[in-house]
Amino acid sequence: MYQINNEKFGQFLAEIRKEKQMTQKELAEKLFVSDKTVSKWERGVSQTKRY
């Protein structure tokens, strides 16, 4: 299974969000998550559960 690089994904997400002139809170509301979750994603510190 392919493993996503959290840091690269976070950089990509932040870049796209900023291009769209959105705040973390605005993006979070669209994705139905908290702004703290978006912040963790962008910093590359989110942990995924492995089943």
C-alpha positions as CSV (number, residue, x, y, z in Angstrom):
1,M,0.0,0.0,0.0
2,Y,1.2,3.5,-0.8
3,Q,2.2,5.7,2.1
4,I,1.5,9.5,1.9
5,N,4.2,11.8,3.0
6,N,2.5,13.9,5.6
7,E,4.9,16.8,5.4
8,K,4.6,17.1,1.6
9,F,0.8,16.8,1.8
10,G,0.7,19.5,4.4
11,Q,2.7,21.9,2.3
12,F,0.5,21.2,-0.7
13,L,-2.7,21.7,1.3
14,A,-1.4,25.0,2.8
15,E,-0.3,26.2,-0.6
16,I,-3.7,25.5,-2.3
17,R,-5.6,26.9,0.7
18,K,-3.7,30.2,0.5
19,E,-4.1,30.4,-3.3
20,K,-7.8,30.2,-2.7
21,Q,-7.4,32.9,0.0
22,M,-9.1,30.8,2.6
23,T,-8.3,30.6,6.3
24,Q,-7.8,27.3,8.1
25,K,-11.2,27.8,9.7
26,E,-12.9,28.3,6.4
27,L,-11.4,25.2,4.9
28,A,-12.2,23.2,8.1
29,E,-15.9,24.2,7.8
30,K,-16.0,23.0,4.2
31,L,-14.4,19.6,5.2
32,F,-16.5,19.2,8.4
33,V,-13.4,19.1,10.6
34,S,-11.9,21.4,13.1
35,D,-9.5,24.2,12.3
36,K,-7.0,22.4,14.7
37,T,-7.2,19.3,12.4
38,V,-6.4,21.5,9.3
39,S,-3.5,23.0,11.3
40,K,-2.1,19.5,12.1
41,W,-2.5,18.4,8.5
42,E,-0.6,21.4,7.3
43,R,2.2,20.9,9.8
44,G,2.5,17.2,8.8
45,V,1.8,16.0,12.3
46,S,-1.5,14.2,11.8
47,Q,-1.3,10.5,12.7
48,T,-3.3,8.0,10.8
49,K,-4.7,4.8,12.3
50,R,-3.6,1.6,10.7
51,Y,-6.1,-1.2,10.7
